[in-house]
Amino acid sequence: MRTCDLCDLHDAQVRVLDLPLVDFGGRLAFNGMVSTIRAFEDNSLVREAVAEPGQGRVLVIDGGGSMRRAMLGDMLAAQAVENGWCGVVVFGAIRDCGAIGALDFGVKALGTCPRKTDKLGLGERDVDVEFGGVRIRPGDWLCADEDGVVLADTDLR
């Protein structure tokens, strides 16, 4: 179901992410249960997460909105695809956008930066995060397409 349709049919039950995210993945529409990461300029936990079975989930990365380091690159995105993740939403930057665009994988982010992150093992997994005017919880359902990102407590399809 499209995000516009979800808003029309379930307006009181959805939260709309209020951010100018850009589509970078080869898949523009994706949806699934949310797993979260909060980490600033360190993608160690992203590497851990995409190495695990994704089971059709969406990884939501709260990178603090930093555009100084890329939280996702082509190798991690390819590993996410291989392990069954359906998409990633990044409140921050990615890199290798050409290679990521060739993958059948949903990727939305604020923009790009060619710098990789530090690898210090810092951050938190599966915690509530808040950006774009909404609180995002592990286990929420996320639907994304060209019109935006919609979240709900349960799958509304």
Backbone torsions as a table, in degrees:
resi	resn	phi	psi	omega
1	MET	NA	143.0	-178.8
2	ARG	-76.5	152.5	-179.9
3	THR	-62.0	-37.4	178.5
4	CYS	-62.0	-42.8	179.1
5	ASP	-64.5	-40.3	177.9
6	LEU	-61.2	-41.9	178.3
7	CYS	-65.6	-39.9	179.4
8	ASP	-66.2	-41.3	-174.8
9	LEU	-86.4	-28.0	-171.7
10	HIS	-134.9	40.0	-172.5
11	ASP	-53.1	-40.0	-177.1
12	ALA	-73.7	-15.5	-175.8
13	GLN	-103.9	-7.3	-175.9
14	VAL	-110.5	154.7	173.4
15	ARG	-119.2	131.0	-177.9
16	VAL	-106.0	126.0	178.7
17	LEU	-69.1	123.0	-176.9
18	ASP	-100.3	75.1	-179.7
19	LEU	-145.7	147.7	176.7
20	PRO	-84.0	65.4	-179.2
21	LEU	-73.6	148.5	179.4
22	VAL	-110.0	140.6	175.5
23	ASP	-82.2	127.2	178.7
24	PHE	-120.6	-22.1	-176.4
25	GLY	-80.3	165.8	177.3
26	GLY	-75.2	-11.9	176.9
27	ARG	-112.0	117.2	-177.4
28	LEU	-84.3	-31.8	-179.9
29	ALA	-111.3	129.6	178.7
30	PHE	-154.9	157.5	177.8
31	ASN	-156.3	155.2	178.7
32	GLY	171.1	177.8	176.8
33	MET	-73.5	148.4	-173.3
34	VAL	-93.1	137.8	164.3
35	SER	-122.1	138.5	-173.7
36	THR	-116.9	155.8	171.3
37	ILE	-138.5	136.4	170.3
38	ARG	-120.0	116.2	-179.5
39	ALA	-157.5	141.0	-178.3
40	PHE	-108.9	112.4	175.9
41	GLU	55.6	32.4	177.2
42	ASP	-147.5	113.4	-176.7
43	ASN	-102.7	23.9	178.3
44	SER	-56.2	-42.4	-178.8
45	LEU	-72.9	-28.4	174.5
46	VAL	-64.2	-44.8	177.8
47	ARG	-57.9	-44.7	177.7
48	GLU	-61.1	-47.2	-175.0
49	ALA	-62.6	-48.6	-175.2
50	VAL	-71.5	-13.2	175.5
51	ALA	-79.2	-13.0	-179.6
52	GLU	-95.2	160.5	175.5
53	PRO	-60.2	125.1	-178.2
54	GLY	-81.5	-28.9	178.2
55	GLN	52.2	38.1	177.2
56	GLY	77.3	10.8	-178.4
57	ARG	-78.9	167.0	175.0
58	VAL	-112.1	127.8	176.9
59	LEU	-90.4	120.6	178.1
60	VAL	-106.4	119.0	-175.4
61	ILE	-111.3	115.7	173.6
62	ASP	-91.9	96.2	178.6
63	GLY	-94.1	18.9	178.3
64	GLY	69.2	11.7	-179.7
65	GLY	76.6	9.0	-177.3
66	SER	-68.6	133.4	175.6
67	MET	-107.5	12.6	-177.0
68	ARG	-90.1	-19.7	-179.6
69	ARG	-142.8	144.0	-178.9
70	ALA	-89.0	124.7	-179.3
71	MET	-82.0	-14.8	-179.0
72	LEU	-145.3	137.0	174.6
73	GLY	-128.5	-175.4	-174.4
74	ASP	-63.8	-36.5	-177.9
75	MET	-68.7	-42.4	178.2
76	LEU	-69.2	-37.7	177.8
77	ALA	-63.7	-43.1	178.7
78	ALA	-63.5	-38.9	177.9
79	GLN	-66.4	-38.0	177.2
80	ALA	-61.0	-44.6	178.1
81	VAL	-60.6	-47.5	-178.7
82	GLU	-58.9	-32.9	-175.9
83	ASN	-99.1	11.5	170.0
84	GLY	87.6	17.4	171.7
85	TRP	-78.5	145.6	-178.8
86	CYS	-98.8	-19.4	-179.9
87	GLY	-176.6	171.7	179.5
88	VAL	-138.8	137.2	171.4
89	VAL	-117.6	124.3	-174.9
90	VAL	-119.4	119.6	170.3
91	PHE	-86.9	76.7	-174.6
92	GLY	161.5	-154.4	-173.8
93	ALA	-109.1	157.7	170.1
94	ILE	-124.3	176.5	172.7
95	ARG	-141.3	175.7	-177.8
96	ASP	60.4	42.1	-172.8
97	CYS	-64.8	-29.3	177.3
98	GLY	-64.2	-46.8	179.1
99	ALA	-67.8	-38.7	179.2
100	ILE	-65.7	-36.1	178.6
101	GLY	-64.7	-20.0	178.7
102	ALA	-85.7	-8.0	-178.8
103	LEU	-89.7	147.0	173.1
104	ASP	-82.0	77.1	-170.2
105	PHE	-156.0	136.7	177.9
106	GLY	-85.4	127.0	177.0
107	VAL	-139.2	120.8	173.8
108	LYS	-122.3	135.8	179.9
109	ALA	-153.2	169.6	178.1
110	LEU	-69.6	-32.7	-178.2
111	GLY	172.6	-159.1	-176.5
112	THR	-122.7	157.1	173.5
113	CYS	-153.1	132.5	-177.6
114	PRO	-75.8	-12.0	-178.3
115	ARG	-79.1	135.7	173.7
116	LYS	-78.8	168.4	-179.7
117	THR	-88.4	170.4	167.2
118	ASP	-71.0	160.0	178.3
119	LYS	-126.2	77.7	-176.7
120	LEU	-109.6	-1.7	-179.4
121	GLY	74.7	20.9	-177.8
122	LEU	-90.3	150.7	176.6
123	GLY	127.0	-176.3	-178.7
124	GLU	-136.7	144.9	178.0
125	ARG	-114.0	146.9	176.8
126	ASP	50.6	52.7	173.4
127	VAL	-121.3	159.3	174.2
128	ASP	-64.5	137.2	174.4
129	VAL	-125.3	159.4	-179.9
130	GLU	-141.9	121.5	173.8
131	PHE	-162.2	163.0	-179.4
132	GLY	61.4	25.7	177.0
133	GLY	79.6	7.8	179.4
134	VAL	-135.5	152.2	171.6
135	ARG	-91.4	133.8	-179.6
136	ILE	-119.9	124.9	-176.2
137	ARG	-113.7	146.5	171.7
138	PRO	-56.1	135.2	-178.7
139	GLY	93.4	-12.3	172.4
140	ASP	-61.3	162.4	174.6
141	TRP	-105.1	132.1	-178.2
142	LEU	-119.8	135.7	174.7
143	CYS	-127.4	128.3	-178.3
144	ALA	-130.9	144.4	172.0
145	ASP	-156.5	-165.6	-176.4
146	GLU	-62.9	-20.4	-178.0
147	ASP	-90.6	-12.9	178.6
148	GLY	145.5	-162.2	-177.3
149	VAL	-127.4	127.7	180.0
150	VAL	-121.1	138.0	178.2
151	LEU	-123.2	150.6	177.5
152	ALA	-148.0	163.5	178.2
153	ASP	-69.0	-29.3	-178.9
154	THR	-138.7	164.4	177.5
155	ASP	-64.7	120.6	-176.4
156	LEU	-102.9	7.7	-179.3
157	ARG	-64.8	NA	NA
